[in-house]
Amino acid sequence: MMKKYVAVLLAIGLLTLPAQAAVTGAPDVDAQAAVLMEKETGAILYEKASHDKLEPASVTKIMTLLLVMEAIDGGALSYEDTVQVSTRAASMGGSQVYLKEGETMSVHDLLKAVAVASGNDAAVALAEHVAGSESAFVERMNQRAAQLGMADTVFQNCTGLPAPGHLTSAHDIALMSRELILNHPAIREFTTIWMDSLRDGSFQLSNTNRLVRFYEGCTGLKTGFTASAGYCMSATAERDGMELIAVVMKSATRDTRNETAKSMLDFGFANYTVLDVKPAQALAPVEVLLGEEEFVQPVLSGGGRILVEKAQINSVDTAVTLCANVEAPVAQGQKLGELTVTVDGQVRQVVDIVSDRGVERLTVPGIFKGLLEKVLMAG
């Protein structure tokens, strides 16, 4: 139970940075729909027709990659697993790595084929291996989309090849892109490849995402094109500890798609930053009443980073509210106070301050023992 509260105003070390210009203009967007999102917070920095339901083409494969990475990170699949190519997988048209029926390839190399060359055959081979059939895998794709709040999305296949009703939005693509890069960072091993090979070097790969080579900090993610979908992309890039997701849908040419993605990323990096928010001084221990230990150390429970406009850096303040003492028993992670972050006087984030460990309550014999020790020490 919390007792007396003490409020302490603290500063953030980064506030010594000079103020910068306010958000300027808007990115040059030549596409039917677009979204710019910051990865860590999920904040949308720019959007245009973000919920229009459009064909995503091979950007669909972000969800395919997400489910495969979830299977790997969950222990149900291994990079070293061998996949045997089915007749159906080998028959896929469009972008492909020309898998042959009965050919075997590792999950690792199939992931590379999907991420770098956008191989439809590789995507189907992975889908069949993970779920037993592409249709079963697509059911999982739609279930996962619903879990992520992708309300504009219905998947009909794992490749993005044209199919009636296979639609999503720029907003939903940003959501699944964020889930992939935020929780499965190992995907960068594949999405940052510029050129590589398969089959012991006999088959060359070149990334369909030209930004991997020509845009500073690019970390991926996936391109797409069909005649009906136009040129699409989810481009990710990281600079100075901030990663952005730029989604472009139905651009007229590959070059306009790439330039639109670059313009959005440039806009985000020029105008925004992510700050660590934490007390500039160590939090003082909190006294434990009737506990087997006299004090517990308060710590932040997590999430101490916020997205701000660069012009707002000097307008960020923090305030700590912390109890003076707490009565045992104290549980590890028990709330002891709050760190409140404000930007231009408006509350942006509240982070719980919790106990770093548990403390048991003194028993009656323990109380007498403590009193006896104090008497003996005084004597």
Secondary structure as UniProt FT lines:
FT   STRAND          5..10
FT   HELIX           13..16
FT   STRAND          33..38
FT   TURN            39..41
FT   STRAND          44..48
FT   TURN            50..51
FT   HELIX           57..60
FT   HELIX           61..73
FT   TURN            74..75
FT   TURN            79..80
FT   STRAND          82..84
FT   HELIX           87..90
FT   TURN            101..102
FT   STRAND          104..106
FT   HELIX           107..117
FT   HELIX           120..131
FT   HELIX           134..147
FT   TURN            148..149
FT   TURN            151..152
FT   TURN            164..165
FT   STRAND          167..168
FT   HELIX           170..183
FT   HELIX           185..187
FT   HELIX           188..191
FT   STRAND          195..198
FT   TURN            199..202
FT   STRAND          203..206
FT   HELIX           211..214
FT   TURN            216..217
FT   STRAND          218..226
FT   TURN            227..229
FT   STRAND          230..239
FT   TURN            240..241
FT   STRAND          242..251
FT   HELIX           254..271
FT   STRAND          272..276
FT   STRAND          286..289
FT   STRAND          295..296
FT   STRAND          298..300
FT   STRAND          305..309
FT   HELIX           310..315
FT   STRAND          316..323
FT   STRAND          325..327
FT   TURN            332..333
FT   STRAND          335..343
FT   TURN            344..345
FT   STRAND          346..355
FT   HELIX           364..378
//
